[in-house]
Amino acid sequence: MGEQIQLTADDGFTFGAYQSLPGGRPRGAVVVIQEIFGVNNHIREVTDGYAAAGYAAIAPQIFDRVRPNIELGYTGDDMQAGIKLAFQDLSRDRALGDIQTAVDHIARHGKVGVVGYCFGGLLTWLSACTLKGISAASSYYGGGVVNETGRKASCPVIMHFGERDAHIPMSDVEQIKAALPQVTVYVYAADHGFNCDHRDSYDASAAATAKTRTLAFFAQHLA
């Protein structure tokens, strides 16, 4: 279903992306924003899942700016490497520029929604606030969103958090709710990373409910 393609950013930099298209006419388009682990098997599976739901979907490899084609595991040294890549080595502005390139590319298939996980959840919120051509955004357990609540989204946004998430305490979630009353915030009896079935923190019930809500949200705003 999916394929590796190359995109060219506004500064001429070429980077990879995983694109997955539905069998029939797309009902819209979705940009999938990676976790700190790169565009790995899980992110490709998520992208394929949105294609299976009828959307033209693409996951830009935003770490290519630092290290091309990186795919990391979820524990130990890989975890630390991912944190360093995301929060120290990567230019956030350039990452957002590359996401804009992906939005512009996939927009040929219809209105564009953005969905992201962990670090990608933060970038989803920032994309909704700063990028052009986004009609809806669904952010999953975005670490650092609480520090960016002074921004205003230019499209409808929903967010998903796990009440057992040690990385994002419920006090942060309550602060986000208070600061962003226009954003619908869902909380699940789950841990950080509950959407990823490659991780020990995977929660099938929470993942299914959040996916159902995201698909309904996209159906409403991308039709």
For each residue, the residues with C-beta under 8 A, 3 or more apart:
1: 20 21 48 51 52
2: 18 19 20 44 47 48 51
3: 18 19 20
4: 16 17 18 19
5: 16 17 18 19 58
6: 14 15 16 17
7: 14 15 16 17 60 98 101 102 105
8: 12 13 14 101
9: 12 13 14 15 94 97 98 101
10: 97 100 101
11: 94 97
12: 8 9
13: 8 9 65 98
14: 6 7 8 9
15: 6 7 9 60 61 62 64 65 68 98
16: 4 5 6 7 39 60 61 64 68 69
17: 4 5 6 7 39 58 59 60 61 102 105
18: 2 3 4 5 39 43 44 47 58 59 61
19: 2 3 4 5 47 56 57 58 59 106
20: 1 2 3 44 47 48 50 51 56 57 58
21: 1 26 51 56 57 109
22: 25 26 27 51 52 53 54 55 56
23:
24: 54
25: 22
26: 21 22 29 54 55 56 109 110
27: 22 54 55 110 219 222 223
28: 54 55 56 109 110 111 112 113 135 218 222 223
29: 26 55 56 57 58 106 107 108 109 110 111 112 113 222
30: 47 50 55 56 57 58 106 112 113 114 115 218
31: 57 58 59 60 99 102 103 106 112 113 114 115 127
32: 43 46 47 50 57 58 59 115 116 120
33: 59 60 62 99 114 115 116 117 119 120 121 123 124 127
34: 37 38 39 40 43 59 60 61 62 63 116 117 119 120
35: 38 42 43 82 117 118 119 120 193 196
36: 72 79 82 83 85 86 118 119
37: 34 40 42 43 71 72 73 74 78 82
38: 34 35 43 61 63 69 70 71 72 82
39: 16 17 18 34 43 44 59 60 61 71
40: 34 37 43 44 71 72
41: 44 45 71 198
42: 35 37 45 46 196 197 198
43: 18 32 34 35 37 38 39 40 46 47 59 117
44: 2 18 20 39 40 41 47 48 59
45: 41 42 48 49
46: 32 42 43 49 50 59 115 117 195
47: 2 18 19 20 30 32 43 44 50 51 57 58 59
48: 1 2 20 44 45 51 52 57
49: 45 46 52 53 211
50: 20 30 32 46 47 53 55 57 115
51: 1 2 20 21 22 47 48 54 55 56 57
52: 1 22 48 49
53: 22 49 50 215
54: 22 24 26 27 28 51
55: 22 26 27 28 29 30 50 51 109 113 218 222
56: 19 20 21 22 26 28 29 30 51 106 109 110
57: 19 20 21 29 30 31 32 47 48 50 51 106
58: 5 17 18 19 20 29 30 31 32 47 102 105 106
59: 17 18 19 31 32 33 34 39 43 44 46 47 102
60: 7 15 16 17 31 33 34 39 98 99 101 102
61: 15 16 17 18 34 38 39 64 68 69 70
62: 15 33 34 65 90 95 98 99 123
63: 34 38 66 67 68 70 85 86 90
64: 15 16 61 67 68 69 70 98
65: 13 15 62 90 91 94 95 98
66: 63 70 85 89 90
67: 63 64 70 85
68: 15 16 61 63 64
69: 16 38 61 64
70: 38 61 63 64 66 67 85
71: 37 38 39 40 41
72: 36 37 38 40 78 79 81 82
73: 37 76 78 79
74: 37 78 79 193 196 198 199
75: 78 79
76: 73 79 80
77: 80 81
78: 37 72 73 74 75 81 82
79: 36 72 73 74 75 76 82 83
80: 76 77 83 84
81: 72 77 78 84 85
82: 35 36 37 38 72 78 79 85 86 119
83: 36 79 80 86 87 88
84: 80 81 87 88 89
85: 36 63 66 67 70 81 82 88 89 90
86: 36 63 82 83 89 90 119
87: 83 84 90 119
88: 83 84 85
89: 66 84 85 86
90: 62 63 65 66 85 86 87 94 95
91: 65 94 95
92: 95 96 123 126
93: 96 97
94: 9 11 65 90 91 97 98
95: 62 65 90 91 92 98 99 123
96: 92 93 99 100 123 126 127 130 131
97: 9 10 11 93 94 100 101
98: 7 9 13 15 60 62 64 65 94 95 101 102
99: 31 33 60 62 95 96 102 103 114 123 127 131
100: 10 96 97 103 104 127 131 132 133
101: 7 8 9 10 60 97 98 104 105
102: 7 17 31 58 59 60 98 99 105 106
103: 31 99 100 106 107 112 114 127 131 132 133 134
104: 100 101 107 133
105: 7 17 58 101 102 108
106: 19 29 30 31 56 57 58 102 103 109 112
107: 29 103 104 110 111 112 133
108: 29 105
109: 21 26 28 29 55 56 106
110: 26 27 28 29 56 107 222
111: 28 29 107 135 136 221 222 223
112: 28 29 30 31 103 106 107 133 134 135 222
113: 28 29 30 31 55 134 135 136 137 138 217 218 221 222
114: 30 31 33 99 103 124 127 128 134 136 137 138
115: 30 31 32 33 46 50 120 124 137 138 139 140 214
116: 32 33 34 119 120 121 122 123 124 127 138 139 140 142
117: 33 34 35 43 46 120 121 140 141 193 195 196
118: 35 36 121 122 140 141 142 143 192 193
119: 33 34 35 36 82 86 87 116 122 123 142 143
120: 32 33 34 35 115 116 117 123 124 140 142
121: 33 116 117 118 124 125 139 140 141 142 143 145 159
122: 116 118 119 125 126 139 142 143 144 145 148
123: 33 62 92 95 96 99 116 119 120 126 127 142
124: 33 114 115 116 120 121 127 128 137 138 139 140 142
125: 121 122 128 129 137 139 142 145 148 151 153 157 159
126: 92 96 122 123 129 130 148 151
127: 31 33 96 99 100 103 114 116 123 124 130 131 134 137
128: 114 124 125 131 134 137 139 153 154 155 157
129: 125 126 148 151 152 153 154
130: 96 126 127 151
131: 96 99 100 103 127 128 134
132: 100 103
133: 100 103 104 107 112
134: 103 112 113 114 127 128 131 137 154 155
135: 28 111 112 113 155 156 221 222
136: 111 113 114 155 156 157 217 218 220 221 222
137: 113 114 115 124 125 127 128 134 153 155 156 157 158
138: 113 114 115 116 124 157 158 159 160 213 214 217 218
139: 115 116 121 122 124 125 128 142 145 157 158 159 160
140: 115 116 117 118 120 121 124 159 160 195 210
141: 117 118 121 160 161 162 165 167 168 192 193 194
142: 116 118 119 120 121 122 123 124 125 139 145 159 168
143: 118 119 121 122 167 168
144: 122 147 148
145: 121 122 125 139 142 148 149 159 172 176
146: 149 168 172 175 176
147: 144
148: 122 125 126 129 144 145 151
149: 145 146 175 176 179 180
150: 179
151: 125 126 129 130 148
152: 129
153: 125 128 129 137 156 157 182 183
154: 128 129 134
155: 128 134 135 136 137 221
156: 135 136 137 153 217 221
157: 125 128 136 137 138 139 153 180 182 183 184
158: 137 138 139 183 184 185 186 213 214 217
159: 121 125 138 139 140 142 145 176 183 184 185 186
160: 138 139 140 141 185 186 187 188 195 210 213 214
161: 141 165 168 170 173 185 186 187 188
162: 141 165 168 187 188 189 190 191 192 194 201 203 206
163: 170 173 187 188 189 190
164: 189 190 191 192
165: 141 161 162 168 169 190 191 192
166: 169 191 192
167: 141 143 192
168: 141 142 143 146 161 162 165 172 173 192
169: 165 166 172 173
170: 161 163 173 174 187
171: 174 175
172: 145 146 168 169 175 176
173: 161 163 168 169 170 176 177 185 187
174: 170 171 177 178
175: 146 149 171 172 178 179
176: 145 146 149 159 172 173 179 180 183 185
177: 173 174 180 181 183 185
178: 174 175 181
179: 149 150 175 176
180: 149 157 176 177 183 185
181: 177 178
182: 153 157
183: 153 157 158 159 176 177 180
184: 157 158 159
185: 158 159 160 161 173 176 177 180
186: 158 159 160 161 209 210 213
187: 160 161 162 163 170 173
188: 160 161 162 163 194 203 205 206 209 210
189: 162 163 164 203 206
190: 162 163 164 165 194 201 203 205 206
191: 162 164 165 166 194 201 203
192: 118 141 162 164 165 166 167 168 201
193: 35 74 117 118 141 196 199 201 202
194: 141 162 188 190 191 201 202 203 206 207 210
195: 46 117 140 160 202 206 207 210 211
196: 35 42 74 117 193 199 201 202
197: 42 202 204 207
198: 41 42 74 202
199: 74 193 196 202
200:
201: 162 190 191 192 193 194 196
202: 193 194 195 196 197 198 199 207
203: 162 188 189 190 191 194 206 207
204: 197 207 208
205: 188 190 208 209
206: 162 188 189 190 194 195 203 209 210
207: 194 195 197 202 203 204 210 211
208: 204 205 211 212
209: 186 188 205 206 212 213
210: 140 160 186 188 194 195 206 207 213 214
211: 49 195 207 208 214 215
212: 208 209 215 216
213: 138 158 160 186 209 210 216 217
214: 115 138 158 160 210 211 217 218
215: 53 211 212 218 219
216: 212 213 219 220
217: 113 136 138 156 158 213 214 220 221
218: 28 30 55 113 136 138 214 215 221 222
219: 27 215 216 222 223
220: 136 216 217 223
221: 111 113 135 136 155 156 217 218
222: 27 28 29 55 110 111 112 113 135 136 218 219
223: 27 28 111 219 220
